[in-house]
Amino acid sequence: MTNQAEESTQHLDGVAHAIAGNPRLWRTLLFAHTPDTSGDCHACFGVRWPCGTRTLAERAEEIHAAS
């Protein structure tokens, strides 16, 4: 049986694989989801950086680079 953290990682990886073939998408996400001066995500308004979207886009970039 997998725990919740493992399931979350597997889900993130699955979505990252799905968008890895679309560099325009994950590059746009990387561009938009940057830290502001208070350490929050610029695009997510009040969410600490790195946000989940930034993490997803970084993982998609890694997958793209490895292929």
Buried (B, 14 or more C-beta within 10 A) or exposed (E): EEEEEEEEEEEBBEEBBEBBEEEEBBBEBBEBBEBEEEEBBBBBEEBEBBBEBBEBBBBBBEBBEEE
